[in-house]
Amino acid sequence: MKRRVFSAATSALIATGAWTSGVAQAQVKKLEEGTDYLALPKLVQVEAAKGKVEVIEFFWYNCPHCNAFEPALEAWVKRLPKDVAFKRIPVAFNDSLVPQQRLYYVLEALNKVDELHAKVFRAIHTEGLDLKTQDNMGSWLEKQGVDKAKFLNLYNSFSVSTKVRKASQMQDAYQVTGVPALGIAGRFYTDAPLAGNMAKALNVTDFLIAQVRSGH
């Protein structure tokens, strides 16, 4: 989802697994700052432990491109070495997106991200459910075995509100212009318009992780 709109072709490429050709192309092409990725003008504070490279995916549940990217991202995350700390940050380009920011952090507070994160995407993009409001989210989560009263309590909690505020601050610090997007080590940013598509963006991220690891 964009402040800038990503192409349907990009989503199709990722969803079908045809992105492997992008891997080979990325290995041949020399990656360049300003073309394939951006170096941030100001370092962003990271939460990863010393010696680890922090990678962030910025996303929005209602974004079809984030939905299409999710399987490739999950496979990539499973292959990450131990010195890479991966996390997700839900974005809010306007106030209407804040409820889904809260939804993600409720799942996190319940330790339900691994179980329900992909199911939220499927509910929206495959089943056609409207999960934009607190009430609809609560009703859907209740069907997933989550106590609705507990959801509502967490949804409006100080801890979730704090995480939502920090998420928006990180979004601004990385100068996120659309989703899905990737932030690396508080220093770099890439997305589909920069890299060419999100499969290539993962390759750019691998390259940047290696650069950070080597001290470059």
C-alpha positions as CSV (number, residue, x, y, z in Angstrom):
1,M,0.0,0.0,0.0
2,K,1.3,3.3,-0.9
3,R,1.4,6.6,-0.4
4,R,2.7,5.3,-3.8
5,V,0.9,2.3,-5.4
6,F,2.9,-0.8,-6.1
7,S,2.1,-2.8,-9.3
8,A,0.0,-5.9,-9.4
9,A,2.8,-7.5,-11.4
10,T,5.1,-7.2,-8.4
11,S,2.5,-8.9,-6.2
12,A,2.0,-11.7,-8.7
13,L,5.7,-12.3,-9.0
14,I,6.1,-12.8,-5.3
15,A,2.9,-14.8,-4.9
16,T,3.8,-17.3,-7.6
17,G,7.4,-17.8,-6.5
18,A,8.7,-16.5,-9.8
19,W,11.0,-14.2,-7.8
20,T,13.9,-16.7,-8.0
21,S,15.0,-15.1,-11.3
22,G,15.2,-11.8,-9.4
23,V,17.7,-13.5,-7.1
24,A,20.0,-14.3,-9.9
25,Q,19.7,-10.9,-11.4
26,A,20.5,-9.2,-8.1
27,Q,23.7,-11.4,-7.8
28,V,24.9,-10.1,-11.1
29,K,23.9,-6.5,-10.8
30,K,26.0,-4.2,-8.6
31,L,23.7,-2.8,-5.9
32,E,23.9,0.9,-5.5
33,E,22.9,3.4,-2.8
34,G,20.2,5.7,-4.0
35,T,19.0,3.2,-6.7
36,D,18.5,-0.1,-4.9
37,Y,18.4,1.2,-1.3
38,L,18.7,4.5,0.6
39,A,21.1,5.3,3.3
40,L,19.2,7.2,6.0
41,P,20.4,10.8,6.6
42,K,20.1,10.2,10.4
43,L,20.8,7.0,12.3
44,V,17.7,5.4,13.8
45,Q,18.1,3.8,17.3
46,V,17.7,0.1,17.2
47,E,16.4,-2.3,19.9
48,A,18.5,-5.3,18.8
49,A,21.2,-6.6,21.2
50,K,24.8,-5.6,20.5
51,G,26.3,-7.7,17.8
52,K,22.9,-8.3,16.1
53,V,21.7,-6.7,12.9
54,E,18.1,-5.4,13.2
55,V,15.8,-5.8,10.2
56,I,12.3,-4.4,10.2
57,E,9.4,-5.1,7.9
58,F,6.9,-2.2,7.7
59,F,3.5,-3.5,6.8
60,W,-0.3,-2.9,6.9
61,Y,-2.8,-5.8,7.2
62,N,-5.1,-4.4,4.5
63,C,-2.3,-3.9,2.0
64,P,-2.6,-6.5,-0.8
65,H,1.1,-6.2,-1.5
66,C,2.0,-7.0,2.1
67,N,-0.3,-10.0,1.8
68,A,1.4,-11.2,-1.4
69,F,4.8,-10.7,0.1
70,E,4.2,-12.5,3.4
71,P,4.9,-16.1,2.2
72,A,8.3,-15.1,0.7
73,L,9.1,-13.1,3.8
74,E,8.3,-15.9,6.1
75,A,10.5,-18.3,4.2
76,W,13.3,-15.7,4.2
77,V,13.0,-15.1,8.0
78,K,13.3,-18.8,8.7
79,R,16.7,-18.8,7.0
80,L,18.1,-15.8,8.8
81,P,21.3,-16.4,10.7
82,K,21.4,-16.0,14.5
83,D,23.0,-12.5,14.4
84,V,20.0,-11.0,12.6
85,A,17.1,-9.8,14.7
86,F,13.9,-9.5,12.7
87,K,10.7,-7.7,13.7
88,R,7.6,-6.2,12.2
89,I,6.2,-2.7,12.6
90,P,2.6,-1.9,11.5
91,V,2.4,1.5,9.8
92,A,-0.3,4.2,10.0
93,F,-0.1,6.8,7.2
94,N,-3.4,8.2,8.6
95,D,-5.6,7.7,11.6
96,S,-7.8,5.1,9.9
97,L,-4.8,2.6,10.0
98,V,-4.2,2.9,13.7
99,P,-6.7,0.2,14.7
100,Q,-4.7,-2.4,12.8
101,Q,-1.5,-1.2,14.5
102,R,-3.3,-1.9,17.8
103,L,-4.4,-5.3,16.5
104,Y,-0.8,-6.4,15.8
105,Y,0.4,-5.3,19.2
106,V,-2.5,-7.0,20.9
107,L,-1.4,-10.2,19.1
108,E,2.1,-9.6,20.3
109,A,1.0,-9.1,23.9
110,L,-0.9,-12.3,23.7
111,N,2.0,-14.2,22.2
112,K,-0.2,-15.0,19.3
113,V,1.7,-13.4,16.4
114,D,3.1,-16.8,15.1
115,E,-0.4,-18.3,15.3
116,L,-2.6,-15.5,14.0
117,H,-0.5,-13.0,12.0
118,A,-0.9,-14.9,8.7
119,K,-4.5,-15.7,9.6
120,V,-5.3,-12.0,9.8
121,F,-4.0,-11.5,6.2
122,R,-6.0,-14.5,5.1
123,A,-9.2,-13.3,6.8
124,I,-9.0,-10.0,5.0
125,H,-7.6,-10.9,1.6
126,T,-9.0,-14.4,1.0
127,E,-12.2,-14.5,3.2
128,G,-13.1,-10.8,2.5
129,L,-13.6,-9.9,6.2
130,D,-13.6,-6.3,7.4
131,L,-11.1,-6.1,10.2
132,K,-10.7,-2.4,10.4
133,T,-12.7,-1.7,13.6
134,Q,-12.1,-2.7,17.2
135,D,-15.5,-4.5,17.4
136,N,-14.9,-6.6,14.2
137,M,-11.4,-7.5,15.3
138,G,-12.7,-8.6,18.7
139,S,-15.4,-10.7,17.2
140,W,-13.0,-12.4,14.8
141,L,-10.4,-13.0,17.5
142,E,-13.1,-14.6,19.7
143,K,-13.6,-17.1,17.0
144,Q,-9.9,-17.8,17.1
145,G,-10.1,-18.7,20.8
146,V,-9.1,-15.3,22.2
147,D,-11.2,-13.9,25.0
148,K,-12.9,-10.8,23.6
149,A,-12.8,-8.9,27.0
150,K,-9.1,-9.5,27.2
151,F,-8.7,-8.3,23.7
152,L,-10.6,-5.1,24.4
153,N,-8.6,-4.5,27.6
154,L,-5.3,-4.9,25.8
155,Y,-6.5,-2.9,22.7
156,N,-7.0,0.2,24.9
157,S,-4.1,-0.4,27.2
158,F,-1.2,2.0,27.9
159,S,1.3,-0.6,26.8
160,V,-0.3,-1.0,23.4
161,S,-0.8,2.7,23.0
162,T,2.9,3.2,23.7
163,K,3.9,0.7,21.1
164,V,1.6,2.3,18.5
165,R,3.3,5.6,19.2
166,K,6.7,4.1,18.9
167,A,5.7,2.4,15.7
168,S,4.7,5.7,14.1
169,Q,7.9,7.2,15.3
170,M,10.0,4.4,13.6
171,Q,7.9,4.8,10.4
172,D,8.8,8.4,10.3
173,A,12.5,7.9,11.2
174,Y,12.9,5.4,8.4
175,Q,11.0,7.8,6.1
176,V,8.7,5.0,5.0
177,T,6.8,6.0,1.8
178,G,4.9,2.8,1.2
179,V,4.5,-0.8,2.3
180,P,5.8,-3.4,2.3
181,A,9.2,-2.0,3.1
182,L,12.4,-3.0,4.9
183,G,14.6,-1.1,7.3
184,I,18.1,-2.4,8.1
185,A,20.2,-1.7,11.1
186,G,18.9,1.8,11.6
187,R,20.9,2.8,8.6
188,F,19.2,1.7,5.4
189,Y,15.8,1.5,3.7
190,T,14.6,-0.4,0.7
191,D,11.3,-1.3,-0.9
192,A,9.8,-2.5,-4.2
193,P,10.1,0.8,-6.1
194,L,13.8,1.0,-5.2
195,A,14.8,-2.6,-5.6
196,G,12.5,-3.5,-8.5
197,N,10.2,-5.8,-6.5
198,M,10.1,-7.2,-3.0
199,A,12.0,-10.4,-3.9
200,K,14.9,-8.2,-5.0
201,A,14.4,-6.1,-1.9
202,L,15.2,-9.2,0.2
203,N,18.4,-9.7,-1.7
204,V,19.3,-6.1,-1.2
205,T,18.6,-6.6,2.5
206,D,20.9,-9.7,2.5
207,F,23.6,-7.5,0.9
208,L,23.1,-4.7,3.5
209,I,23.2,-7.2,6.4
210,A,26.6,-8.4,5.1
211,Q,27.8,-4.9,4.8
212,V,26.8,-4.0,8.4
213,R,28.3,-7.3,9.7
214,S,31.6,-6.5,8.0
215,G,31.7,-3.0,9.4
216,H,31.1,-1.2,6.1
